[in-house]
C-alpha cells in the first residue's frame, strides 16, 4: 500500500519542533552569494555531504554580528573528503553548528555560512540535541556498536534502551531531512551521509524523494548480529540503511556482520558479482562497499614540514635523549584501552628490568567527545595506574609514563609522532583509528632529525579497524596485558633493518590509500549504484520507519483484475498454470494443505470448459493428489513435471525419460552426511528426485553448507544423467530434462495437437524454478511450440523482485483475489438488449 504519510514515527508530534526553517531555492542563480553550493545546469552534479557537525570551528568574537567568528575545520573527515570529489563539482555541507555556537542560530547566520563556507546549518533545540546526541547516540548506540550491552541500568557507559530518547533521535534525523528538503535537487544531487548519528536519515529522505541518490558510510564498527539483534528497533535501523543506495564500512568484518543481520532479521540474501556485494531489496540493489578511510596527505605534510613542528621535534628529541620513546594518542572513552596500555607498560618494566630508566611512554589524551560518569572514571583509572607505575619505577629525571592531559596543537602532536620510534594503539574496539596512519607519515616526512633512513614500529590492537590494512604492525589482544608488554618489548628490540621494512610497507599503503582515494572510490561507486534510477519506476510502501521504496522496471507492473478480466472474457481456449507453495499457499503456513477458499476457486475455474487449470509444483504426486482430491477436473504436474495428469481420474504420465535412479545410491549418503552436520536440515525423498532442505537451519551455516553440498554433489554425480540445483533453502537433484519449463512446453504442445491452441495463458509462480515456466511462455523464439500471434500471455511473479515475468502480485492473498476475479468473470459479455419500437402509423 503506498504510504501518503507516516505520522506514527516519522512525524513525532511530542518533540520540540525546530525553529522555522530557512527557505532556500533548490537551484540558485549563478550570481547569488550561495552559488558555490548550487548545482550548475551543465556541470557535474552537486555533492551534499551530511554529517552531525559542520566542518567548522567557532570562536567568540564580539565584533561579529553573530557573536562568533567561523573558520574551516580541516581536520574533519567531512571536509577532507572534498579532495577526492570531482574538482568542478559543487559541494554542500549540511550539519549542526559547533557546540559552542549552537545558541547563535538564525536565518542570517545560515545565509552567511552558506555563502562563505558552502555550509548549511541544521538548527536543533538544545534539549533535543542533548537527548539525541548525548542521550541516544553516545550513551546507547555508541556503546552497543562497540559491543557493550546495557545489561543493567547502571552499566558503565551504556544506558538501557529508552523509547523517548529514540524518538528524539528520530526527531533530529527528521530535522536534517527537513533542511535537505529545502535545497535538494533529488534527480541531480548525490547525498553522502556520514556515520551512525544519522542512521535514520535515509528513510526520511527516501520517503520524500523516492529516486534520491543516497550513500551512507558507517565510521564506527557494525557489531555481530547477536549484539545488534538486542536493539528493540533493530529492524527499523536495518531498513533505514537499506534505504540508501550504497552502504560503506571500514572492514569486511563490519560488512559481514551487517549482511548477517540482514539475513537473520530480515531474511535478505546477498550476492557478489564482479567484485561488488549487493542486497536485493524490493527491486533495488543496495551495494555494500568495504574501504577504510585514509588520511589527508597534503594537509599532514604541510603540518609536518612547518617550522614550528620541526622546532618541537628537536625539543622532544632533546628532552628524551637516550630514552626509548613510545607514543600513544587517544580520546578519553571506554574503548580506547588507555588503562590496559598503562598496565602493559607496567608489565614491560617488571619483566625487563633493563628497560627501566630507558623506556618511556608518552600518552596524549584528547578531550572527551561525550559527557558522563564513564568519561570521568576512565580518566581516574588512567591517572591512578600511571601514578602507581611512576611511583614504582620512576627515578629523578625519569618518568615511565608521561600523560599529557591538556590541549595539544597539531604541530606538537606531529612532533611527538616524528620523534617516537614506536606507536602503541590498544583500543578494545574502534571503528578505524587513523593514528597509526598519521604516525607513519610523520615519521616519513619529518626532516628535523636528519636524513637517516626512515623506520617505525606500530603495536596495534587486533580489534581496531585499521588493523587489517597494516600487515606490518605487531598485532596484540589488548585484553592480554602480557601480550601488550611483550609486543612493546619486541618493538623496542627490533633491528633497524626490520623496522625500515615494516615502515616502508606501511607508508606505501597509507600514502596511496589516502582520504582522497577513499572519497573518490566511494563517489564512483555511488554513481554506479544510482545509474538505473531513471530507468525504473518507484513506489513508496509501508508506514513509519518500515517505509521502503519498491523499484520496478518500466515494463514490470502489477497485474490487476480490471486489466486481465476483459481479455479473459474474449478468449476460448485458456491455460492457467499455478505454482503451489508461495503462490496459492503461503510459504509461512505450517499446514501446507490447501484451504477451502483455494479449493473453491480452483473448482470454479475448472468448471468452465474453456479453462485448463494446472498446479505445477516440485512437490511429490502423492501429497498433491491427497490435498487436491476435491478438485476433479484440476490438472497436476508433480515433481517439476516428471509426473503429469490432466484430471483426478486420469492416469499419471511420466515425462518419457528412462527411469534409472541408481544415482540416488550415490547422492543420498552425501546428503545424509550434511544432514548430520547441519542441525535443522533434513532430506525429502521423491520418486524422481531427492532434496536437501535447510530452511530451519542457521541461515549463515545452512547457506554455507548448501554451497558445499552443491559442489560435492556436482563432483560425485558428474557422470550421471542428473542436474544438481540450488533453490530457496534447498539443494535438489533431478534427472536431466526435467523442469517446469519443459512440462509447460509439453502441455502447450498437447493443446496445439488437439486442435485447441491456447489463446490465453496465465502463469503464476514465486521462486527460481518458476522462472523456467515464465521463459517458456514469454520467449517464443526459444520455444518449440509457437502460440498463436493473438494469444494473450500473462507471466506473473509473486512479490516485487527481478524476474522474467512482466507482471507481479504482492502475495498469495492477491493471487487468490485474482483467481476469484477470473472465476467470477462471465465467459462472454452479454450484448445489451436492443429495444425495437414498431409503429403502424402513417408517415404521410
Secondary structure, DSSP 8 states (H G I E B T S, - for coil): -B-S--TTTTS-TTS----------SS--TTSTTGGGS--SSS---EEEEEEE-SEEEEE-TTSTTSEEEEE-TTSHHHHGGGGS-TTS-EEEEEE--GGGGGG--HHHHHHHHHHHSEEE----HHHHIIIIIIIIIIIIHHHHTT----STT-TT-----HHHHHHHHHHHHHHHHHHHHH--TTT-EEEEESGGGTTHHHHHHHH-TT-EEEEE--S----HHHHTTSTTHHHHHHHHHTSSEEEESSHHHHHHHHHHHHHHH---EEEETTEEEEEETTEEEEEEE------HHHHHHHHTSHHHHHHHHHHHHHTTTSEEEEEEEESSTTS-HHHHHHHHHHHHHH-GGGTTTEEEEEEEE--SS-SHHHHHHHHHHHHHHHHHHHHH-BTTB-SEEEE-S---HHHHHHHHHH-SEEEE--SSBS---HHHHHHHHHHH--TT-S-----EEEEETTBTTGGG-TTSEEE-TT-HHHHHHHHHHHHHS-HHHHHHHHHHHHHHHHHS-HHHHHHHHHHHHHHHTTTGGGEEEEEE-SGGG-EEEEEETT-EE--HHHHHHHHHT-SSEEEEE-SBTTTB-TT-S--S--HHHHHHHHHHHHSTTEEEEEE-SS-HHHHHHHTTT-TT-EEEEGGGTEEESSTTS--EE-S-----TTHHHHHHHHHHHHHHSTT-EEEE-SSEEEEE-TTS-HHHHHHHHHHHHHHHHHHTTTSSEEEEEETTEEEEEETT--HHHHHHHHHHHHHHTT---SEEEEEE-SHHHHHHHHHHH-GGG-SS---TT-EEEEEEESSS--S-SEEESSHHHHHHHHHHHHHS-SS----------------
